[in-house]
Amino acid sequence: MRLAGDFRHWPRIGRWRIASFIYGSTATRTITPNLRGLPAQILDMAGSTRRLDHTLSYDQNANLAGIVDGLDGMETRSLVYDARDRLTSITGTPGSIGNESFTYDPLDNVRRAVAGGADRRFIYNASTLRLSQITTINSPSLMDYTSNDRGELTSRMRRHCVHPIVERTGQPNSAIPIRSLRVALSQS
């Protein structure tokens, strides 16, 4: 099964950049650059039907500042960055992705991400400065992360999945056959 092929490149725009390719489904993606060599338009065509038509704009630091959806406008959004080029907010059109916001600590680690009613907090290990947990206001821990001494992720565990029987009994090790449960149970 071929995922993509027939890649074509734009010559002489800094490094070689992809100009177009064909998806395995025979849809063609064409990427038109602006004068800075950044993608100005991304167009997916399946025969004569437009499947995706995005016009992109950038700020003076080459950060993506806006996407205009040329089909139905549902994916139109604007992006805002702080003075350190960190993404701080995304504003989508009504009915689309909605609004998102991000806050950072002085070391540029994401500390909070708010999107679509989800308010996620990112907690870092004080000695290694690596991500150790993602939490929400209503959950003590969504995800736990563990890294080795070289900084490689060694484990990732989802912590908020609780089976309704466990909620009623309050006993994670009650006499429920494990094969009948389709979610992972963990003790906090």
Secondary structure, DSSP 8 states (H G I E B T S, - for coil): --SEEEEEEETTSSS-EEEEEEETTS-EEEEEE-TTSSEEEEEEEETTEEEEEEEEEE-TTS-EEEEEESSSSTT-EEEEE-TTS-EEEEEE-TTTT-EEEEEE-TTS-EEEEEETTEEEEEEE-TTT--EEEEEESS-S-SEEEEE-TTS-EEEEEE-----HHHHHH--TTSS--GGG--S-----
